[in-house]
Amino acid sequence: MRKKPQLSAVTATAQSPTGFKLANSQFKVTAILSSWQEAKSWWRTGAAADIKFWRVSAISKSQSVVIDICYDQELNQWQLVRKLVG
């Protein structure tokens, strides 16, 4: 089973991501392609919380990617959901 690349050091303004570090490369978000919000499984955690998702296009010095990332309010943490292109 292949391990998912680690997403770290996300920068954001007005609750939208503007950049991130993925697999040792620094990326700048060039476009927010879509965004949505989902309710977290409250029956597992006992608390209602939302997870915000973004599909973004981003570039680094050597590549461009399209990824889905999310921000979990309860965990106060950004996560890579899936890498679509790149």
MODELLER restraints for C-alpha pairs under 7 A, 6 or more apart:
rsr = mdl.restraints
at = mdl.atoms
rsr.add(forms.Gaussian(group=physical.xy_distance, feature=features.Distance(at['CA:5:A'], at['CA:22:A']), mean=6.60, stdev=0.5))
rsr.add(forms.Gaussian(group=physical.xy_distance, feature=features.Distance(at['CA:5:A'], at['CA:23:A']), mean=5.57, stdev=0.5))
rsr.add(forms.Gaussian(group=physical.xy_distance, feature=features.Distance(at['CA:6:A'], at['CA:22:A']), mean=5.88, stdev=0.5))
rsr.add(forms.Gaussian(group=physical.xy_distance, feature=features.Distance(at['CA:6:A'], at['CA:23:A']), mean=5.87, stdev=0.5))
rsr.add(forms.Gaussian(group=physical.xy_distance, feature=features.Distance(at['CA:7:A'], at['CA:21:A']), mean=5.90, stdev=0.5))
rsr.add(forms.Gaussian(group=physical.xy_distance, feature=features.Distance(at['CA:7:A'], at['CA:22:A']), mean=4.79, stdev=0.5))
rsr.add(forms.Gaussian(group=physical.xy_distance, feature=features.Distance(at['CA:7:A'], at['CA:79:A']), mean=6.26, stdev=0.5))
rsr.add(forms.Gaussian(group=physical.xy_distance, feature=features.Distance(at['CA:7:A'], at['CA:80:A']), mean=5.79, stdev=0.5))
rsr.add(forms.Gaussian(group=physical.xy_distance, feature=features.Distance(at['CA:8:A'], at['CA:20:A']), mean=6.23, stdev=0.5))
rsr.add(forms.Gaussian(group=physical.xy_distance, feature=features.Distance(at['CA:8:A'], at['CA:21:A']), mean=5.15, stdev=0.5))
rsr.add(forms.Gaussian(group=physical.xy_distance, feature=features.Distance(at['CA:8:A'], at['CA:22:A']), mean=6.42, stdev=0.5))
rsr.add(forms.Gaussian(group=physical.xy_distance, feature=features.Distance(at['CA:9:A'], at['CA:20:A']), mean=5.45, stdev=0.5))
rsr.add(forms.Gaussian(group=physical.xy_distance, feature=features.Distance(at['CA:9:A'], at['CA:21:A']), mean=5.62, stdev=0.5))
rsr.add(forms.Gaussian(group=physical.xy_distance, feature=features.Distance(at['CA:10:A'], at['CA:17:A']), mean=6.68, stdev=0.5))
rsr.add(forms.Gaussian(group=physical.xy_distance, feature=features.Distance(at['CA:10:A'], at['CA:19:A']), mean=5.67, stdev=0.5))
rsr.add(forms.Gaussian(group=physical.xy_distance, feature=features.Distance(at['CA:10:A'], at['CA:20:A']), mean=4.17, stdev=0.5))
rsr.add(forms.Gaussian(group=physical.xy_distance, feature=features.Distance(at['CA:10:A'], at['CA:21:A']), mean=6.67, stdev=0.5))
rsr.add(forms.Gaussian(group=physical.xy_distance, feature=features.Distance(at['CA:11:A'], at['CA:17:A']), mean=5.75, stdev=0.5))
rsr.add(forms.Gaussian(group=physical.xy_distance, feature=features.Distance(at['CA:11:A'], at['CA:18:A']), mean=5.49, stdev=0.5))
rsr.add(forms.Gaussian(group=physical.xy_distance, feature=features.Distance(at['CA:11:A'], at['CA:19:A']), mean=5.12, stdev=0.5))
rsr.add(forms.Gaussian(group=physical.xy_distance, feature=features.Distance(at['CA:11:A'], at['CA:20:A']), mean=6.13, stdev=0.5))
rsr.add(forms.Gaussian(group=physical.xy_distance, feature=features.Distance(at['CA:12:A'], at['CA:18:A']), mean=5.03, stdev=0.5))
rsr.add(forms.Gaussian(group=physical.xy_distance, feature=features.Distance(at['CA:18:A'], at['CA:28:A']), mean=6.20, stdev=0.5))
rsr.add(forms.Gaussian(group=physical.xy_distance, feature=features.Distance(at['CA:18:A'], at['CA:29:A']), mean=4.99, stdev=0.5))
rsr.add(forms.Gaussian(group=physical.xy_distance, feature=features.Distance(at['CA:19:A'], at['CA:27:A']), mean=5.51, stdev=0.5))
rsr.add(forms.Gaussian(group=physical.xy_distance, feature=features.Distance(at['CA:19:A'], at['CA:28:A']), mean=4.40, stdev=0.5))
rsr.add(forms.Gaussian(group=physical.xy_distance, feature=features.Distance(at['CA:19:A'], at['CA:29:A']), mean=5.17, stdev=0.5))
rsr.add(forms.Gaussian(group=physical.xy_distance, feature=features.Distance(at['CA:20:A'], at['CA:26:A']), mean=6.00, stdev=0.5))
rsr.add(forms.Gaussian(group=physical.xy_distance, feature=features.Distance(at['CA:20:A'], at['CA:27:A']), mean=5.37, stdev=0.5))
rsr.add(forms.Gaussian(group=physical.xy_distance, feature=features.Distance(at['CA:20:A'], at['CA:28:A']), mean=6.75, stdev=0.5))
rsr.add(forms.Gaussian(group=physical.xy_distance, feature=features.Distance(at['CA:21:A'], at['CA:27:A']), mean=5.98, stdev=0.5))
rsr.add(forms.Gaussian(group=physical.xy_distance, feature=features.Distance(at['CA:25:A'], at['CA:60:A']), mean=6.65, stdev=0.5))
rsr.add(forms.Gaussian(group=physical.xy_distance, feature=features.Distance(at['CA:26:A'], at['CA:60:A']), mean=5.79, stdev=0.5))
rsr.add(forms.Gaussian(group=physical.xy_distance, feature=features.Distance(at['CA:27:A'], at['CA:58:A']), mean=5.88, stdev=0.5))
rsr.add(forms.Gaussian(group=physical.xy_distance, feature=features.Distance(at['CA:27:A'], at['CA:59:A']), mean=5.15, stdev=0.5))
rsr.add(forms.Gaussian(group=physical.xy_distance, feature=features.Distance(at['CA:27:A'], at['CA:60:A']), mean=4.47, stdev=0.5))
rsr.add(forms.Gaussian(group=physical.xy_distance, feature=features.Distance(at['CA:28:A'], at['CA:58:A']), mean=5.30, stdev=0.5))
rsr.add(forms.Gaussian(group=physical.xy_distance, feature=features.Distance(at['CA:28:A'], at['CA:59:A']), mean=5.45, stdev=0.5))
rsr.add(forms.Gaussian(group=physical.xy_distance, feature=features.Distance(at['CA:28:A'], at['CA:60:A']), mean=6.45, stdev=0.5))
rsr.add(forms.Gaussian(group=physical.xy_distance, feature=features.Distance(at['CA:29:A'], at['CA:56:A']), mean=6.50, stdev=0.5))
rsr.add(forms.Gaussian(group=physical.xy_distance, feature=features.Distance(at['CA:29:A'], at['CA:57:A']), mean=5.87, stdev=0.5))
rsr.add(forms.Gaussian(group=physical.xy_distance, feature=features.Distance(at['CA:29:A'], at['CA:58:A']), mean=4.16, stdev=0.5))
rsr.add(forms.Gaussian(group=physical.xy_distance, feature=features.Distance(at['CA:29:A'], at['CA:59:A']), mean=6.65, stdev=0.5))
rsr.add(forms.Gaussian(group=physical.xy_distance, feature=features.Distance(at['CA:30:A'], at['CA:57:A']), mean=5.64, stdev=0.5))
rsr.add(forms.Gaussian(group=physical.xy_distance, feature=features.Distance(at['CA:30:A'], at['CA:58:A']), mean=5.08, stdev=0.5))
rsr.add(forms.Gaussian(group=physical.xy_distance, feature=features.Distance(at['CA:30:A'], at['CA:59:A']), mean=6.97, stdev=0.5))
rsr.add(forms.Gaussian(group=physical.xy_distance, feature=features.Distance(at['CA:31:A'], at['CA:56:A']), mean=5.72, stdev=0.5))
rsr.add(forms.Gaussian(group=physical.xy_distance, feature=features.Distance(at['CA:31:A'], at['CA:57:A']), mean=5.18, stdev=0.5))
rsr.add(forms.Gaussian(group=physical.xy_distance, feature=features.Distance(at['CA:31:A'], at['CA:58:A']), mean=6.97, stdev=0.5))
rsr.add(forms.Gaussian(group=physical.xy_distance, feature=features.Distance(at['CA:32:A'], at['CA:54:A']), mean=6.84, stdev=0.5))
rsr.add(forms.Gaussian(group=physical.xy_distance, feature=features.Distance(at['CA:32:A'], at['CA:55:A']), mean=6.12, stdev=0.5))
rsr.add(forms.Gaussian(group=physical.xy_distance, feature=features.Distance(at['CA:32:A'], at['CA:56:A']), mean=4.60, stdev=0.5))
rsr.add(forms.Gaussian(group=physical.xy_distance, feature=features.Distance(at['CA:32:A'], at['CA:57:A']), mean=6.52, stdev=0.5))
rsr.add(forms.Gaussian(group=physical.xy_distance, feature=features.Distance(at['CA:33:A'], at['CA:55:A']), mean=5.34, stdev=0.5))
rsr.add(forms.Gaussian(group=physical.xy_distance, feature=features.Distance(at['CA:33:A'], at['CA:56:A']), mean=5.38, stdev=0.5))
rsr.add(forms.Gaussian(group=physical.xy_distance, feature=features.Distance(at['CA:33:A'], at['CA:57:A']), mean=6.92, stdev=0.5))
rsr.add(forms.Gaussian(group=physical.xy_distance, feature=features.Distance(at['CA:34:A'], at['CA:54:A']), mean=5.81, stdev=0.5))
rsr.add(forms.Gaussian(group=physical.xy_distance, feature=features.Distance(at['CA:34:A'], at['CA:55:A']), mean=5.21, stdev=0.5))
rsr.add(forms.Gaussian(group=physical.xy_distance, feature=features.Distance(at['CA:35:A'], at['CA:53:A']), mean=5.45, stdev=0.5))
rsr.add(forms.Gaussian(group=physical.xy_distance, feature=features.Distance(at['CA:35:A'], at['CA:54:A']), mean=4.34, stdev=0.5))
rsr.add(forms.Gaussian(group=physical.xy_distance, feature=features.Distance(at['CA:35:A'], at['CA:55:A']), mean=6.24, stdev=0.5))
rsr.add(forms.Gaussian(group=physical.xy_distance, feature=features.Distance(at['CA:36:A'], at['CA:52:A']), mean=6.01, stdev=0.5))
rsr.add(forms.Gaussian(group=physical.xy_distance, feature=features.Distance(at['CA:36:A'], at['CA:53:A']), mean=5.28, stdev=0.5))
rsr.add(forms.Gaussian(group=physical.xy_distance, feature=features.Distance(at['CA:36:A'], at['CA:54:A']), mean=6.67, stdev=0.5))
rsr.add(forms.Gaussian(group=physical.xy_distance, feature=features.Distance(at['CA:37:A'], at['CA:50:A']), mean=6.59, stdev=0.5))
rsr.add(forms.Gaussian(group=physical.xy_distance, feature=features.Distance(at['CA:37:A'], at['CA:51:A']), mean=5.69, stdev=0.5))
rsr.add(forms.Gaussian(group=physical.xy_distance, feature=features.Distance(at['CA:37:A'], at['CA:52:A']), mean=4.43, stdev=0.5))
rsr.add(forms.Gaussian(group=physical.xy_distance, feature=features.Distance(at['CA:37:A'], at['CA:53:A']), mean=5.93, stdev=0.5))
rsr.add(forms.Gaussian(group=physical.xy_distance, feature=features.Distance(at['CA:38:A'], at['CA:50:A']), mean=5.67, stdev=0.5))
rsr.add(forms.Gaussian(group=physical.xy_distance, feature=features.Distance(at['CA:38:A'], at['CA:51:A']), mean=5.37, stdev=0.5))
rsr.add(forms.Gaussian(group=physical.xy_distance, feature=features.Distance(at['CA:38:A'], at['CA:52:A']), mean=6.53, stdev=0.5))
rsr.add(forms.Gaussian(group=physical.xy_distance, feature=features.Distance(at['CA:39:A'], at['CA:49:A']), mean=6.09, stdev=0.5))
rsr.add(forms.Gaussian(group=physical.xy_distance, feature=features.Distance(at['CA:39:A'], at['CA:50:A']), mean=4.55, stdev=0.5))
rsr.add(forms.Gaussian(group=physical.xy_distance, feature=features.Distance(at['CA:39:A'], at['CA:51:A']), mean=6.26, stdev=0.5))
rsr.add(forms.Gaussian(group=physical.xy_distance, feature=features.Distance(at['CA:40:A'], at['CA:48:A']), mean=6.67, stdev=0.5))
rsr.add(forms.Gaussian(group=physical.xy_distance, feature=features.Distance(at['CA:40:A'], at['CA:49:A']), mean=5.47, stdev=0.5))
rsr.add(forms.Gaussian(group=physical.xy_distance, feature=features.Distance(at['CA:40:A'], at['CA:50:A']), mean=5.40, stdev=0.5))
rsr.add(forms.Gaussian(group=physical.xy_distance, feature=features.Distance(at['CA:40:A'], at['CA:51:A']), mean=6.29, stdev=0.5))
rsr.add(forms.Gaussian(group=physical.xy_distance, feature=features.Distance(at['CA:42:A'], at['CA:48:A']), mean=5.08, stdev=0.5))
rsr.add(forms.Gaussian(group=physical.xy_distance, feature=features.Distance(at['CA:49:A'], at['CA:73:A']), mean=6.64, stdev=0.5))
rsr.add(forms.Gaussian(group=physical.xy_distance, feature=features.Distance(at['CA:49:A'], at['CA:74:A']), mean=6.19, stdev=0.5))
rsr.add(forms.Gaussian(group=physical.xy_distance, feature=features.Distance(at['CA:50:A'], at['CA:72:A']), mean=6.88, stdev=0.5))
rsr.add(forms.Gaussian(group=physical.xy_distance, feature=features.Distance(at['CA:50:A'], at['CA:73:A']), mean=6.41, stdev=0.5))
rsr.add(forms.Gaussian(group=physical.xy_distance, feature=features.Distance(at['CA:51:A'], at['CA:70:A']), mean=6.54, stdev=0.5))
rsr.add(forms.Gaussian(group=physical.xy_distance, feature=features.Distance(at['CA:51:A'], at['CA:71:A']), mean=5.71, stdev=0.5))
rsr.add(forms.Gaussian(group=physical.xy_distance, feature=features.Distance(at['CA:51:A'], at['CA:72:A']), mean=4.75, stdev=0.5))
rsr.add(forms.Gaussian(group=physical.xy_distance, feature=features.Distance(at['CA:51:A'], at['CA:73:A']), mean=6.28, stdev=0.5))
rsr.add(forms.Gaussian(group=physical.xy_distance, feature=features.Distance(at['CA:52:A'], at['CA:70:A']), mean=5.39, stdev=0.5))
rsr.add(forms.Gaussian(group=physical.xy_distance, feature=features.Distance(at['CA:52:A'], at['CA:71:A']), mean=5.26, stdev=0.5))
rsr.add(forms.Gaussian(group=physical.xy_distance, feature=features.Distance(at['CA:52:A'], at['CA:72:A']), mean=6.73, stdev=0.5))
rsr.add(forms.Gaussian(group=physical.xy_distance, feature=features.Distance(at['CA:53:A'], at['CA:68:A']), mean=6.85, stdev=0.5))
rsr.add(forms.Gaussian(group=physical.xy_distance, feature=features.Distance(at['CA:53:A'], at['CA:69:A']), mean=5.71, stdev=0.5))
rsr.add(forms.Gaussian(group=physical.xy_distance, feature=features.Distance(at['CA:53:A'], at['CA:70:A']), mean=4.21, stdev=0.5))
rsr.add(forms.Gaussian(group=physical.xy_distance, feature=features.Distance(at['CA:53:A'], at['CA:71:A']), mean=6.54, stdev=0.5))
rsr.add(forms.Gaussian(group=physical.xy_distance, feature=features.Distance(at['CA:54:A'], at['CA:68:A']), mean=5.56, stdev=0.5))
rsr.add(forms.Gaussian(group=physical.xy_distance, feature=features.Distance(at['CA:54:A'], at['CA:69:A']), mean=5.46, stdev=0.5))
rsr.add(forms.Gaussian(group=physical.xy_distance, feature=features.Distance(at['CA:54:A'], at['CA:70:A']), mean=6.22, stdev=0.5))
rsr.add(forms.Gaussian(group=physical.xy_distance, feature=features.Distance(at['CA:55:A'], at['CA:66:A']), mean=6.94, stdev=0.5))
rsr.add(forms.Gaussian(group=physical.xy_distance, feature=features.Distance(at['CA:55:A'], at['CA:67:A']), mean=5.61, stdev=0.5))
rsr.add(forms.Gaussian(group=physical.xy_distance, feature=features.Distance(at['CA:55:A'], at['CA:68:A']), mean=4.34, stdev=0.5))
rsr.add(forms.Gaussian(group=physical.xy_distance, feature=features.Distance(at['CA:55:A'], at['CA:69:A']), mean=6.53, stdev=0.5))
rsr.add(forms.Gaussian(group=physical.xy_distance, feature=features.Distance(at['CA:56:A'], at['CA:66:A']), mean=5.55, stdev=0.5))
rsr.add(forms.Gaussian(group=physical.xy_distance, feature=features.Distance(at['CA:56:A'], at['CA:67:A']), mean=5.60, stdev=0.5))
rsr.add(forms.Gaussian(group=physical.xy_distance, feature=features.Distance(at['CA:56:A'], at['CA:68:A']), mean=6.43, stdev=0.5))
rsr.add(forms.Gaussian(group=physical.xy_distance, feature=features.Distance(at['CA:57:A'], at['CA:65:A']), mean=5.80, stdev=0.5))
rsr.add(forms.Gaussian(group=physical.xy_distance, feature=features.Distance(at['CA:57:A'], at['CA:66:A']), mean=4.46, stdev=0.5))
rsr.add(forms.Gaussian(group=physical.xy_distance, feature=features.Distance(at['CA:57:A'], at['CA:67:A']), mean=6.73, stdev=0.5))
rsr.add(forms.Gaussian(group=physical.xy_distance, feature=features.Distance(at['CA:58:A'], at['CA:64:A']), mean=5.65, stdev=0.5))
rsr.add(forms.Gaussian(group=physical.xy_distance, feature=features.Distance(at['CA:58:A'], at['CA:65:A']), mean=5.41, stdev=0.5))
rsr.add(forms.Gaussian(group=physical.xy_distance, feature=features.Distance(at['CA:58:A'], at['CA:66:A']), mean=6.38, stdev=0.5))
rsr.add(forms.Gaussian(group=physical.xy_distance, feature=features.Distance(at['CA:59:A'], at['CA:65:A']), mean=6.37, stdev=0.5))
rsr.add(forms.Gaussian(group=physical.xy_distance, feature=features.Distance(at['CA:63:A'], at['CA:86:A']), mean=6.99, stdev=0.5))
rsr.add(forms.Gaussian(group=physical.xy_distance, feature=features.Distance(at['CA:64:A'], at['CA:86:A']), mean=5.87, stdev=0.5))
rsr.add(forms.Gaussian(group=physical.xy_distance, feature=features.Distance(at['CA:65:A'], at['CA:85:A']), mean=5.14, stdev=0.5))
rsr.add(forms.Gaussian(group=physical.xy_distance, feature=features.Distance(at['CA:65:A'], at['CA:86:A']), mean=4.35, stdev=0.5))
rsr.add(forms.Gaussian(group=physical.xy_distance, feature=features.Distance(at['CA:66:A'], at['CA:83:A']), mean=6.33, stdev=0.5))
rsr.add(forms.Gaussian(group=physical.xy_distance, feature=features.Distance(at['CA:66:A'], at['CA:84:A']), mean=5.41, stdev=0.5))
rsr.add(forms.Gaussian(group=physical.xy_distance, feature=features.Distance(at['CA:66:A'], at['CA:85:A']), mean=4.91, stdev=0.5))
rsr.add(forms.Gaussian(group=physical.xy_distance, feature=features.Distance(at['CA:66:A'], at['CA:86:A']), mean=6.65, stdev=0.5))
rsr.add(forms.Gaussian(group=physical.xy_distance, feature=features.Distance(at['CA:67:A'], at['CA:82:A']), mean=5.80, stdev=0.5))
rsr.add(forms.Gaussian(group=physical.xy_distance, feature=features.Distance(at['CA:67:A'], at['CA:83:A']), mean=4.43, stdev=0.5))
rsr.add(forms.Gaussian(group=physical.xy_distance, feature=features.Distance(at['CA:67:A'], at['CA:84:A']), mean=5.41, stdev=0.5))
rsr.add(forms.Gaussian(group=physical.xy_distance, feature=features.Distance(at['CA:67:A'], at['CA:85:A']), mean=6.98, stdev=0.5))
rsr.add(forms.Gaussian(group=physical.xy_distance, feature=features.Distance(at['CA:68:A'], at['CA:80:A']), mean=6.38, stdev=0.5))
rsr.add(forms.Gaussian(group=physical.xy_distance, feature=features.Distance(at['CA:68:A'], at['CA:81:A']), mean=5.29, stdev=0.5))
rsr.add(forms.Gaussian(group=physical.xy_distance, feature=features.Distance(at['CA:68:A'], at['CA:82:A']), mean=5.31, stdev=0.5))
rsr.add(forms.Gaussian(group=physical.xy_distance, feature=features.Distance(at['CA:68:A'], at['CA:83:A']), mean=6.46, stdev=0.5))
rsr.add(forms.Gaussian(group=physical.xy_distance, feature=features.Distance(at['CA:69:A'], at['CA:79:A']), mean=5.63, stdev=0.5))
rsr.add(forms.Gaussian(group=physical.xy_distance, feature=features.Distance(at['CA:69:A'], at['CA:80:A']), mean=4.59, stdev=0.5))
rsr.add(forms.Gaussian(group=physical.xy_distance, feature=features.Distance(at['CA:69:A'], at['CA:81:A']), mean=5.15, stdev=0.5))
rsr.add(forms.Gaussian(group=physical.xy_distance, feature=features.Distance(at['CA:70:A'], at['CA:78:A']), mean=5.63, stdev=0.5))
rsr.add(forms.Gaussian(group=physical.xy_distance, feature=features.Distance(at['CA:70:A'], at['CA:79:A']), mean=5.36, stdev=0.5))
rsr.add(forms.Gaussian(group=physical.xy_distance, feature=features.Distance(at['CA:70:A'], at['CA:80:A']), mean=6.60, stdev=0.5))
rsr.add(forms.Gaussian(group=physical.xy_distance, feature=features.Distance(at['CA:70:A'], at['CA:81:A']), mean=6.70, stdev=0.5))
rsr.add(forms.Gaussian(group=physical.xy_distance, feature=features.Distance(at['CA:71:A'], at['CA:77:A']), mean=5.70, stdev=0.5))
rsr.add(forms.Gaussian(group=physical.xy_distance, feature=features.Distance(at['CA:71:A'], at['CA:78:A']), mean=4.47, stdev=0.5))
rsr.add(forms.Gaussian(group=physical.xy_distance, feature=features.Distance(at['CA:71:A'], at['CA:79:A']), mean=6.45, stdev=0.5))
rsr.add(forms.Gaussian(group=physical.xy_distance, feature=features.Distance(at['CA:72:A'], at['CA:78:A']), mean=6.40, stdev=0.5))
